[in-house]
Amino acid sequence: MSPDINSLTSRRPGWRTALVGAVLIIGIPLVIQACNEASAREEEGRRIIQLRHPSDDVSGQEVAVLTHAPNVPPPITRTHPTKVIVNLEVIEKTLRLADSVQYAAWTFGGEVPGSFIRVREGDLVELHLKNDASSTMPHNIDLHAVTGPGGGAKASLTLPGHESVFTFSAMNPGLFMYHCAMSPVPMHIANGMYGLILVEPKGGLPSVDKEFYVMQSEFYTKGKYGEHGVQTLDMEKGIDERPTYVVFNGGVGAITGGGALKAKVGDRVRMFVGNAGPNLTSSFHVIGQIFENVYGEGGSTNAEHNVQTTLIPAGGSAVVEFGATVPGDFVLVDHAIFRAFNKGTLGILTISGPENKKIIAEVQSGLTGTPAK
């Protein structure tokens, strides 16, 4: 039978007695410290919960400015919460997926991804969801910014030709996804029904020169990659997680060529990046840039610094910021690299302005320089 503490300490002092004494001497303060820390965390949790209760000082009202990707509504300058009216319409329409390839999409606002919504922490949001009379399906909206069952999905069930209205308090700052949650949910998301809503913190976001809206998503088409014509959803490919296309902003090349993002040397750039999935995790990277700040999973605090590639889960988001220091074309990719070069997840940020050879300079070209010995 093992001796207890009393029997150990009653014997002549030895290493066991010293060990027990040390444990008692060292352990008691650690226990007290742990209890104090747990109490502090509990109190902080209560404080945060209290702060996230709906605001009582909502005054006035305004109609939200909505934008299509890659554009973002202007920053909010008011310093008080207000009632924000969001008018969003579901439209089923055929959109470009790739050159000579169209897709029978379901949309929020007539585009994929859906309209970008920008509100302020504490705002009372009145969301009007219209379902176009030509729609073939009922639709609704689940906003990840909503605290409540279904994220508003039950309150927003809308038949073709009808409109639903519900309100919610924007209590948590951050960048959140929204999507349709009608059954079968994967079908509605895979057909294009997703977007982002930004809830700015009360103090606003740090000022930048350029803000962009970038949304990654997958399309599971019955035809092969590049097959011409109007494509529709292949549910079996979706279930097996075998996307035909993985794209930014709804289509192959949507943010290249004439649609490329544009900035100038000296600009501070912020990208609001979402991943609609519906299945894959994104490894978001901009070739030739380092993210000075990354607000992971769309949170409003605790930025990571000097990040090369950031993971964005399906149904999640990230905010990335960096300075435009040298000119050139910078390529946006999902660094699961076959997706980028074989399924379409490529974009371009074109930065114009003077070169800075202190940052990067070509010393000798391997094409025309002296042959290696």
Contacts in CASP RR format, 6 or more apart in sequence:
PFRMAT RR
TARGET T0000
AUTHOR 0000-0000-0000
METHOD contacts of the structure
MODEL  1
MSPDINSLTSRRPGWRTALVGAVLIIGIPLVIQACNEASAREEEGRRIIQ
LRHPSDDVSGQEVAVLTHAPNVPPPITRTHPTKVIVNLEVIEKTLRLADS
VQYAAWTFGGEVPGSFIRVREGDLVELHLKNDASSTMPHNIDLHAVTGPG
GGAKASLTLPGHESVFTFSAMNPGLFMYHCAMSPVPMHIANGMYGLILVE
PKGGLPSVDKEFYVMQSEFYTKGKYGEHGVQTLDMEKGIDERPTYVVFNG
GVGAITGGGALKAKVGDRVRMFVGNAGPNLTSSFHVIGQIFENVYGEGGS
TNAEHNVQTTLIPAGGSAVVEFGATVPGDFVLVDHAIFRAFNKGTLGILT
ISGPENKKIIAEVQSGLTGTPAK
5 20 0 8 1.000
8 16 0 8 1.000
8 17 0 8 1.000
8 20 0 8 1.000
9 17 0 8 1.000
9 20 0 8 1.000
9 21 0 8 1.000
11 17 0 8 1.000
52 171 0 8 1.000
52 172 0 8 1.000
53 171 0 8 1.000
54 122 0 8 1.000
54 124 0 8 1.000
54 169 0 8 1.000
54 171 0 8 1.000
55 81 0 8 1.000
55 122 0 8 1.000
55 123 0 8 1.000
55 124 0 8 1.000
55 169 0 8 1.000
57 80 0 8 1.000
57 81 0 8 1.000
58 81 0 8 1.000
58 82 0 8 1.000
58 83 0 8 1.000
58 122 0 8 1.000
58 123 0 8 1.000
58 124 0 8 1.000
59 80 0 8 1.000
59 81 0 8 1.000
59 82 0 8 1.000
60 82 0 8 1.000
60 83 0 8 1.000
61 82 0 8 1.000
61 83 0 8 1.000
61 84 0 8 1.000
61 85 0 8 1.000
61 126 0 8 1.000
62 82 0 8 1.000
62 83 0 8 1.000
62 84 0 8 1.000
62 85 0 8 1.000
63 84 0 8 1.000
63 85 0 8 1.000
63 87 0 8 1.000
64 73 0 8 1.000
64 84 0 8 1.000
64 85 0 8 1.000
64 86 0 8 1.000
64 87 0 8 1.000
64 117 0 8 1.000
64 118 0 8 1.000
64 119 0 8 1.000
65 73 0 8 1.000
65 74 0 8 1.000
65 118 0 8 1.000
66 73 0 8 1.000
66 86 0 8 1.000
66 87 0 8 1.000
66 88 0 8 1.000
66 109 0 8 1.000
66 115 0 8 1.000
66 116 0 8 1.000
66 117 0 8 1.000
67 73 0 8 1.000
67 115 0 8 1.000
67 116 0 8 1.000
67 213 0 8 1.000
68 109 0 8 1.000
68 111 0 8 1.000
68 114 0 8 1.000
68 115 0 8 1.000
68 116 0 8 1.000
69 111 0 8 1.000
69 113 0 8 1.000
69 114 0 8 1.000
69 116 0 8 1.000
69 213 0 8 1.000
69 214 0 8 1.000
69 215 0 8 1.000
69 249 0 8 1.000
69 250 0 8 1.000
69 254 0 8 1.000
70 212 0 8 1.000
70 213 0 8 1.000
70 214 0 8 1.000
70 249 0 8 1.000
70 255 0 8 1.000
70 259 0 8 1.000
70 261 0 8 1.000
71 116 0 8 1.000
71 212 0 8 1.000
71 213 0 8 1.000
72 116 0 8 1.000
72 118 0 8 1.000
72 198 0 8 1.000
72 211 0 8 1.000
72 212 0 8 1.000
72 213 0 8 1.000
72 272 0 8 1.000
73 116 0 8 1.000
73 117 0 8 1.000
73 118 0 8 1.000
74 118 0 8 1.000
75 118 0 8 1.000
75 200 0 8 1.000
75 204 0 8 1.000
75 205 0 8 1.000
75 207 0 8 1.000
75 211 0 8 1.000
76 118 0 8 1.000
76 119 0 8 1.000
76 120 0 8 1.000
76 200 0 8 1.000
76 204 0 8 1.000
78 120 0 8 1.000
79 203 0 8 1.000
81 120 0 8 1.000
81 121 0 8 1.000
81 122 0 8 1.000
81 123 0 8 1.000
81 124 0 8 1.000
82 120 0 8 1.000
82 123 0 8 1.000
82 124 0 8 1.000
83 123 0 8 1.000
83 124 0 8 1.000
83 125 0 8 1.000
83 126 0 8 1.000
84 119 0 8 1.000
84 120 0 8 1.000
84 123 0 8 1.000
84 124 0 8 1.000
84 125 0 8 1.000
84 126 0 8 1.000
85 126 0 8 1.000
85 128 0 8 1.000
86 117 0 8 1.000
86 119 0 8 1.000
86 125 0 8 1.000
86 126 0 8 1.000
86 127 0 8 1.000
86 128 0 8 1.000
87 128 0 8 1.000
87 130 0 8 1.000
88 108 0 8 1.000
88 109 0 8 1.000
88 115 0 8 1.000
88 117 0 8 1.000
88 127 0 8 1.000
88 128 0 8 1.000
88 129 0 8 1.000
88 130 0 8 1.000
88 141 0 8 1.000
89 108 0 8 1.000
89 109 0 8 1.000
89 110 0 8 1.000
89 129 0 8 1.000
89 130 0 8 1.000
89 131 0 8 1.000
89 132 0 8 1.000
90 106 0 8 1.000
90 107 0 8 1.000
90 108 0 8 1.000
90 109 0 8 1.000
90 129 0 8 1.000
90 130 0 8 1.000
90 131 0 8 1.000
90 132 0 8 1.000
90 135 0 8 1.000
90 139 0 8 1.000
90 158 0 8 1.000
90 180 0 8 1.000
90 193 0 8 1.000
91 106 0 8 1.000
91 107 0 8 1.000
91 109 0 8 1.000
91 110 0 8 1.000
91 132 0 8 1.000
91 134 0 8 1.000
91 135 0 8 1.000
92 104 0 8 1.000
92 105 0 8 1.000
92 106 0 8 1.000
92 107 0 8 1.000
92 132 0 8 1.000
92 134 0 8 1.000
92 135 0 8 1.000
92 136 0 8 1.000
92 137 0 8 1.000
93 105 0 8 1.000
93 107 0 8 1.000
93 110 0 8 1.000
94 102 0 8 1.000
94 103 0 8 1.000
94 104 0 8 1.000
94 105 0 8 1.000
94 230 0 8 1.000
95 102 0 8 1.000
95 103 0 8 1.000
95 105 0 8 1.000
95 107 0 8 1.000
95 111 0 8 1.000
95 112 0 8 1.000
95 250 0 8 1.000
96 102 0 8 1.000
96 103 0 8 1.000
96 251 0 8 1.000
97 103 0 8 1.000
97 219 0 8 1.000
97 221 0 8 1.000
97 231 0 8 1.000
97 245 0 8 1.000
97 247 0 8 1.000
97 250 0 8 1.000
97 251 0 8 1.000
97 252 0 8 1.000
98 226 0 8 1.000
98 245 0 8 1.000
98 251 0 8 1.000
98 252 0 8 1.000
98 253 0 8 1.000
98 344 0 8 1.000
99 226 0 8 1.000
99 252 0 8 1.000
100 226 0 8 1.000
100 228 0 8 1.000
100 229 0 8 1.000
101 226 0 8 1.000
101 227 0 8 1.000
101 228 0 8 1.000
101 229 0 8 1.000
101 231 0 8 1.000
101 252 0 8 1.000
102 229 0 8 1.000
102 230 0 8 1.000
102 231 0 8 1.000
103 219 0 8 1.000
103 221 0 8 1.000
103 230 0 8 1.000
103 231 0 8 1.000
103 232 0 8 1.000
104 191 0 8 1.000
104 230 0 8 1.000
104 231 0 8 1.000
104 232 0 8 1.000
105 112 0 8 1.000
105 191 0 8 1.000
105 192 0 8 1.000
106 135 0 8 1.000
106 137 0 8 1.000
106 139 0 8 1.000
106 180 0 8 1.000
106 188 0 8 1.000
106 191 0 8 1.000
106 192 0 8 1.000
106 193 0 8 1.000
107 114 0 8 1.000
107 192 0 8 1.000
107 193 0 8 1.000
108 114 0 8 1.000
108 115 0 8 1.000
108 141 0 8 1.000
108 178 0 8 1.000
108 180 0 8 1.000
108 193 0 8 1.000
108 194 0 8 1.000
108 195 0 8 1.000
109 115 0 8 1.000
112 192 0 8 1.000
112 194 0 8 1.000
112 217 0 8 1.000
112 249 0 8 1.000
112 250 0 8 1.000
112 251 0 8 1.000
113 192 0 8 1.000
113 194 0 8 1.000
113 195 0 8 1.000
113 196 0 8 1.000
113 213 0 8 1.000
113 215 0 8 1.000
113 217 0 8 1.000
113 249 0 8 1.000
113 250 0 8 1.000
113 276 0 8 1.000
114 192 0 8 1.000
114 193 0 8 1.000
114 194 0 8 1.000
114 195 0 8 1.000
114 215 0 8 1.000
115 195 0 8 1.000
116 195 0 8 1.000
116 196 0 8 1.000
116 197 0 8 1.000
116 198 0 8 1.000
116 213 0 8 1.000
116 272 0 8 1.000
117 178 0 8 1.000
117 196 0 8 1.000
117 197 0 8 1.000
117 198 0 8 1.000
118 197 0 8 1.000
118 198 0 8 1.000
118 200 0 8 1.000
119 125 0 8 1.000
119 170 0 8 1.000
119 197 0 8 1.000
119 198 0 8 1.000
119 199 0 8 1.000
119 200 0 8 1.000
120 170 0 8 1.000
120 199 0 8 1.000
120 200 0 8 1.000
120 202 0 8 1.000
120 204 0 8 1.000
121 170 0 8 1.000
121 171 0 8 1.000
121 172 0 8 1.000
121 173 0 8 1.000
121 199 0 8 1.000
121 200 0 8 1.000
121 201 0 8 1.000
121 202 0 8 1.000
122 169 0 8 1.000
122 170 0 8 1.000
122 171 0 8 1.000
122 202 0 8 1.000
123 169 0 8 1.000
123 170 0 8 1.000
123 199 0 8 1.000
124 167 0 8 1.000
124 168 0 8 1.000
124 169 0 8 1.000
124 170 0 8 1.000
125 167 0 8 1.000
125 168 0 8 1.000
125 169 0 8 1.000
125 170 0 8 1.000
126 165 0 8 1.000
126 166 0 8 1.000
126 167 0 8 1.000
127 141 0 8 1.000
127 143 0 8 1.000
127 156 0 8 1.000
127 165 0 8 1.000
127 166 0 8 1.000
127 167 0 8 1.000
127 168 0 8 1.000
128 163 0 8 1.000
128 164 0 8 1.000
128 165 0 8 1.000
129 139 0 8 1.000
129 140 0 8 1.000
129 141 0 8 1.000
129 156 0 8 1.000
129 158 0 8 1.000
129 163 0 8 1.000
129 164 0 8 1.000
129 165 0 8 1.000
130 158 0 8 1.000
130 161 0 8 1.000
130 162 0 8 1.000
130 163 0 8 1.000
131 138 0 8 1.000
131 139 0 8 1.000
131 158 0 8 1.000
131 159 0 8 1.000
131 160 0 8 1.000
131 161 0 8 1.000
131 162 0 8 1.000
131 163 0 8 1.000
132 160 0 8 1.000
132 161 0 8 1.000
133 160 0 8 1.000
133 161 0 8 1.000
134 160 0 8 1.000
135 160 0 8 1.000
135 161 0 8 1.000
136 160 0 8 1.000
137 160 0 8 1.000
137 182 0 8 1.000
137 188 0 8 1.000
138 157 0 8 1.000
138 158 0 8 1.000
138 159 0 8 1.000
138 160 0 8 1.000
138 182 0 8 1.000
139 158 0 8 1.000
139 180 0 8 1.000
139 182 0 8 1.000
139 188 0 8 1.000
139 193 0 8 1.000
140 152 0 8 1.000
140 153 0 8 1.000
140 154 0 8 1.000
140 156 0 8 1.000
140 157 0 8 1.000
140 158 0 8 1.000
140 164 0 8 1.000
140 180 0 8 1.000
140 181 0 8 1.000
140 182 0 8 1.000
141 152 0 8 1.000
141 153 0 8 1.000
141 156 0 8 1.000
141 178 0 8 1.000
141 179 0 8 1.000
141 180 0 8 1.000
141 181 0 8 1.000
142 150 0 8 1.000
142 151 0 8 1.000
142 152 0 8 1.000
142 153 0 8 1.000
142 178 0 8 1.000
142 179 0 8 1.000
142 180 0 8 1.000
142 181 0 8 1.000
143 151 0 8 1.000
143 152 0 8 1.000
143 168 0 8 1.000
143 176 0 8 1.000
143 178 0 8 1.000
143 197 0 8 1.000
144 151 0 8 1.000
144 176 0 8 1.000
144 177 0 8 1.000
144 178 0 8 1.000
144 197 0 8 1.000
144 315 0 8 1.000
144 316 0 8 1.000
145 168 0 8 1.000
145 170 0 8 1.000
145 172 0 8 1.000
145 174 0 8 1.000
145 176 0 8 1.000
145 178 0 8 1.000
145 197 0 8 1.000
145 199 0 8 1.000
146 152 0 8 1.000
146 168 0 8 1.000
147 168 0 8 1.000
147 169 0 8 1.000
147 171 0 8 1.000
147 172 0 8 1.000
148 168 0 8 1.000
150 181 0 8 1.000
151 168 0 8 1.000
151 181 0 8 1.000
152 166 0 8 1.000
152 168 0 8 1.000
153 181 0 8 1.000
153 182 0 8 1.000
155 164 0 8 1.000
155 166 0 8 1.000
156 164 0 8 1.000
156 166 0 8 1.000
157 164 0 8 1.000
157 182 0 8 1.000
158 164 0 8 1.000
170 199 0 8 1.000
172 199 0 8 1.000
173 199 0 8 1.000
173 200 0 8 1.000
173 201 0 8 1.000
173 202 0 8 1.000
173 299 0 8 1.000
173 300 0 8 1.000
174 198 0 8 1.000
174 199 0 8 1.000
174 200 0 8 1.000
174 201 0 8 1.000
174 295 0 8 1.000
174 298 0 8 1.000
174 299 0 8 1.000
174 300 0 8 1.000
175 196 0 8 1.000
175 197 0 8 1.000
175 198 0 8 1.000
175 199 0 8 1.000
175 272 0 8 1.000
175 274 0 8 1.000
175 295 0 8 1.000
175 298 0 8 1.000
175 299 0 8 1.000
175 317 0 8 1.000
175 318 0 8 1.000
175 319 0 8 1.000
176 196 0 8 1.000
176 197 0 8 1.000
176 198 0 8 1.000
176 199 0 8 1.000
176 298 0 8 1.000
176 317 0 8 1.000
177 194 0 8 1.000
177 195 0 8 1.000
177 196 0 8 1.000
177 197 0 8 1.000
177 274 0 8 1.000
177 275 0 8 1.000
177 276 0 8 1.000
177 315 0 8 1.000
177 316 0 8 1.000
177 317 0 8 1.000
178 194 0 8 1.000
178 195 0 8 1.000
178 196 0 8 1.000
178 197 0 8 1.000
179 188 0 8 1.000
179 189 0 8 1.000
179 193 0 8 1.000
179 194 0 8 1.000
179 195 0 8 1.000
179 276 0 8 1.000
179 315 0 8 1.000
180 188 0 8 1.000
180 189 0 8 1.000
180 193 0 8 1.000
180 194 0 8 1.000
181 188 0 8 1.000
182 188 0 8 1.000
186 235 0 8 1.000
186 238 0 8 1.000
186 239 0 8 1.000
186 278 0 8 1.000
187 233 0 8 1.000
187 235 0 8 1.000
189 276 0 8 1.000
189 277 0 8 1.000
189 278 0 8 1.000
190 218 0 8 1.000
190 219 0 8 1.000
190 220 0 8 1.000
190 233 0 8 1.000
190 238 0 8 1.000
190 278 0 8 1.000
191 233 0 8 1.000
192 217 0 8 1.000
192 250 0 8 1.000
192 276 0 8 1.000
194 215 0 8 1.000
194 217 0 8 1.000
194 276 0 8 1.000
195 215 0 8 1.000
195 274 0 8 1.000
195 276 0 8 1.000
196 213 0 8 1.000
196 215 0 8 1.000
196 272 0 8 1.000
196 274 0 8 1.000
196 317 0 8 1.000
198 272 0 8 1.000
199 300 0 8 1.000
201 300 0 8 1.000
205 270 0 8 1.000
207 268 0 8 1.000
208 267 0 8 1.000
208 268 0 8 1.000
208 269 0 8 1.000
208 270 0 8 1.000
208 321 0 8 1.000
209 263 0 8 1.000
209 264 0 8 1.000
209 266 0 8 1.000
209 267 0 8 1.000
209 268 0 8 1.000
209 269 0 8 1.000
210 261 0 8 1.000
210 262 0 8 1.000
210 263 0 8 1.000
210 267 0 8 1.000
210 268 0 8 1.000
210 269 0 8 1.000
210 270 0 8 1.000
210 324 0 8 1.000
211 269 0 8 1.000
211 270 0 8 1.000
211 271 0 8 1.000
211 272 0 8 1.000
212 261 0 8 1.000
212 269 0 8 1.000
212 270 0 8 1.000
212 271 0 8 1.000
212 272 0 8 1.000
212 349 0 8 1.000
213 249 0 8 1.000
213 271 0 8 1.000
213 272 0 8 1.000
214 248 0 8 1.000
214 249 0 8 1.000
214 255 0 8 1.000
214 271 0 8 1.000
214 272 0 8 1.000
214 273 0 8 1.000
214 274 0 8 1.000
214 332 0 8 1.000
215 248 0 8 1.000
215 249 0 8 1.000
215 250 0 8 1.000
215 273 0 8 1.000
215 274 0 8 1.000
215 275 0 8 1.000
215 276 0 8 1.000
216 246 0 8 1.000
216 247 0 8 1.000
216 248 0 8 1.000
216 273 0 8 1.000
216 274 0 8 1.000
216 275 0 8 1.000
216 276 0 8 1.000
216 277 0 8 1.000
216 282 0 8 1.000
216 284 0 8 1.000
216 312 0 8 1.000
216 334 0 8 1.000
216 345 0 8 1.000
217 246 0 8 1.000
217 247 0 8 1.000
217 250 0 8 1.000
217 275 0 8 1.000
217 276 0 8 1.000
217 277 0 8 1.000
217 278 0 8 1.000
218 243 0 8 1.000
218 245 0 8 1.000
218 246 0 8 1.000
218 247 0 8 1.000
218 276 0 8 1.000
218 277 0 8 1.000
218 278 0 8 1.000
218 279 0 8 1.000
218 280 0 8 1.000
219 231 0 8 1.000
219 243 0 8 1.000
219 244 0 8 1.000
219 245 0 8 1.000
219 246 0 8 1.000
219 247 0 8 1.000
219 250 0 8 1.000
219 251 0 8 1.000
220 233 0 8 1.000
220 234 0 8 1.000
220 235 0 8 1.000
220 237 0 8 1.000
220 238 0 8 1.000
220 242 0 8 1.000
220 243 0 8 1.000
220 244 0 8 1.000
221 227 0 8 1.000
221 231 0 8 1.000
221 232 0 8 1.000
221 233 0 8 1.000
221 234 0 8 1.000
221 237 0 8 1.000
221 244 0 8 1.000
221 245 0 8 1.000
222 231 0 8 1.000
222 232 0 8 1.000
222 233 0 8 1.000
222 234 0 8 1.000
223 231 0 8 1.000
223 234 0 8 1.000
223 244 0 8 1.000
224 244 0 8 1.000
225 244 0 8 1.000
225 245 0 8 1.000
225 342 0 8 1.000
225 343 0 8 1.000
231 244 0 8 1.000
234 244 0 8 1.000
237 243 0 8 1.000
237 244 0 8 1.000
238 278 0 8 1.000
238 279 0 8 1.000
241 279 0 8 1.000
241 280 0 8 1.000
243 279 0 8 1.000
243 280 0 8 1.000
243 343 0 8 1.000
244 343 0 8 1.000
245 251 0 8 1.000
245 252 0 8 1.000
245 343 0 8 1.000
245 344 0 8 1.000
246 280 0 8 1.000
246 334 0 8 1.000
246 339 0 8 1.000
246 343 0 8 1.000
246 344 0 8 1.000
246 345 0 8 1.000
247 253 0 8 1.000
247 254 0 8 1.000
247 343 0 8 1.000
247 344 0 8 1.000
247 345 0 8 1.000
248 254 0 8 1.000
248 255 0 8 1.000
248 332 0 8 1.000
248 344 0 8 1.000
248 345 0 8 1.000
248 346 0 8 1.000
248 347 0 8 1.000
249 255 0 8 1.000
251 344 0 8 1.000
252 344 0 8 1.000
252 346 0 8 1.000
253 259 0 8 1.000
253 344 0 8 1.000
253 346 0 8 1.000
253 347 0 8 1.000
254 347 0 8 1.000
255 261 0 8 1.000
255 332 0 8 1.000
255 347 0 8 1.000
255 348 0 8 1.000
256 346 0 8 1.000
256 347 0 8 1.000
256 348 0 8 1.000
257 348 0 8 1.000
260 329 0 8 1.000
260 347 0 8 1.000
260 348 0 8 1.000
260 349 0 8 1.000
260 350 0 8 1.000
261 332 0 8 1.000
261 347 0 8 1.000
261 348 0 8 1.000
261 349 0 8 1.000
261 350 0 8 1.000
262 349 0 8 1.000
262 350 0 8 1.000
262 351 0 8 1.000
262 352 0 8 1.000
263 269 0 8 1.000
263 324 0 8 1.000
263 349 0 8 1.000
263 350 0 8 1.000
263 351 0 8 1.000
263 352 0 8 1.000
264 324 0 8 1.000
264 351 0 8 1.000
264 352 0 8 1.000
264 353 0 8 1.000
265 324 0 8 1.000
265 325 0 8 1.000
265 326 0 8 1.000
265 327 0 8 1.000
265 351 0 8 1.000
265 352 0 8 1.000
265 353 0 8 1.000
265 354 0 8 1.000
265 356 0 8 1.000
266 323 0 8 1.000
266 324 0 8 1.000
266 325 0 8 1.000
267 323 0 8 1.000
267 324 0 8 1.000
267 351 0 8 1.000
268 321 0 8 1.000
268 322 0 8 1.000
268 323 0 8 1.000
268 324 0 8 1.000
269 321 0 8 1.000
269 322 0 8 1.000
269 323 0 8 1.000
269 324 0 8 1.000
269 349 0 8 1.000
270 319 0 8 1.000
270 320 0 8 1.000
270 321 0 8 1.000
271 319 0 8 1.000
271 320 0 8 1.000
271 321 0 8 1.000
272 317 0 8 1.000
272 319 0 8 1.000
273 282 0 8 1.000
273 284 0 8 1.000
273 312 0 8 1.000
273 317 0 8 1.000
273 318 0 8 1.000
273 319 0 8 1.000
273 320 0 8 1.000
274 282 0 8 1.000
274 312 0 8 1.000
274 315 0 8 1.000
274 316 0 8 1.000
274 317 0 8 1.000
274 318 0 8 1.000
275 281 0 8 1.000
275 282 0 8 1.000
275 284 0 8 1.000
275 312 0 8 1.000
275 313 0 8 1.000
275 314 0 8 1.000
275 315 0 8 1.000
275 316 0 8 1.000
275 317 0 8 1.000
276 314 0 8 1.000
276 315 0 8 1.000
277 314 0 8 1.000
277 315 0 8 1.000
278 314 0 8 1.000
279 314 0 8 1.000
280 314 0 8 1.000
280 336 0 8 1.000
280 339 0 8 1.000
281 311 0 8 1.000
281 312 0 8 1.000
281 313 0 8 1.000
281 314 0 8 1.000
282 311 0 8 1.000
282 312 0 8 1.000
282 334 0 8 1.000
282 336 0 8 1.000
283 309 0 8 1.000
283 310 0 8 1.000
283 311 0 8 1.000
283 334 0 8 1.000
283 335 0 8 1.000
283 336 0 8 1.000
284 309 0 8 1.000
284 310 0 8 1.000
284 311 0 8 1.000
284 312 0 8 1.000
284 318 0 8 1.000
284 320 0 8 1.000
284 332 0 8 1.000
284 333 0 8 1.000
284 334 0 8 1.000
284 335 0 8 1.000
285 308 0 8 1.000
285 309 0 8 1.000
285 310 0 8 1.000
285 332 0 8 1.000
285 333 0 8 1.000
285 334 0 8 1.000
285 335 0 8 1.000
286 320 0 8 1.000
286 322 0 8 1.000
286 330 0 8 1.000
286 331 0 8 1.000
286 332 0 8 1.000
286 333 0 8 1.000
286 349 0 8 1.000
287 330 0 8 1.000
287 331 0 8 1.000
287 332 0 8 1.000
287 333 0 8 1.000
288 330 0 8 1.000
289 322 0 8 1.000
289 323 0 8 1.000
289 330 0 8 1.000
289 349 0 8 1.000
290 306 0 8 1.000
290 307 0 8 1.000
290 308 0 8 1.000
290 322 0 8 1.000
291 306 0 8 1.000
291 307 0 8 1.000
291 308 0 8 1.000
291 310 0 8 1.000
291 320 0 8 1.000
291 321 0 8 1.000
291 322 0 8 1.000
292 305 0 8 1.000
292 306 0 8 1.000
292 321 0 8 1.000
292 322 0 8 1.000
292 323 0 8 1.000
293 303 0 8 1.000
293 304 0 8 1.000
293 305 0 8 1.000
293 319 0 8 1.000
293 320 0 8 1.000
293 321 0 8 1.000
293 322 0 8 1.000
294 303 0 8 1.000
294 304 0 8 1.000
294 305 0 8 1.000
294 307 0 8 1.000
294 310 0 8 1.000
294 318 0 8 1.000
294 319 0 8 1.000
294 320 0 8 1.000
294 321 0 8 1.000
295 301 0 8 1.000
295 302 0 8 1.000
295 303 0 8 1.000
295 318 0 8 1.000
295 319 0 8 1.000
295 320 0 8 1.000
296 303 0 8 1.000
296 304 0 8 1.000
296 310 0 8 1.000
296 318 0 8 1.000
296 319 0 8 1.000
297 312 0 8 1.000
297 313 0 8 1.000
297 316 0 8 1.000
297 317 0 8 1.000
297 318 0 8 1.000
298 316 0 8 1.000
298 317 0 8 1.000
298 318 0 8 1.000
298 319 0 8 1.000
299 319 0 8 1.000
304 310 0 8 1.000
307 320 0 8 1.000
309 335 0 8 1.000
310 318 0 8 1.000
310 320 0 8 1.000
312 318 0 8 1.000
324 351 0 8 1.000
325 356 0 8 1.000
325 359 0 8 1.000
326 351 0 8 1.000
326 355 0 8 1.000
326 356 0 8 1.000
326 359 0 8 1.000
326 360 0 8 1.000
327 351 0 8 1.000
327 352 0 8 1.000
327 353 0 8 1.000
327 354 0 8 1.000
327 355 0 8 1.000
328 350 0 8 1.000
328 351 0 8 1.000
328 352 0 8 1.000
329 348 0 8 1.000
329 349 0 8 1.000
329 350 0 8 1.000
329 351 0 8 1.000
330 348 0 8 1.000
330 349 0 8 1.000
330 350 0 8 1.000
330 351 0 8 1.000
331 346 0 8 1.000
331 347 0 8 1.000
331 348 0 8 1.000
331 349 0 8 1.000
332 346 0 8 1.000
332 347 0 8 1.000
332 348 0 8 1.000
332 349 0 8 1.000
333 340 0 8 1.000
333 345 0 8 1.000
333 346 0 8 1.000
333 347 0 8 1.000
334 340 0 8 1.000
334 345 0 8 1.000
339 345 0 8 1.000
340 346 0 8 1.000
355 361 0 8 1.000
364 370 0 8 1.000
END
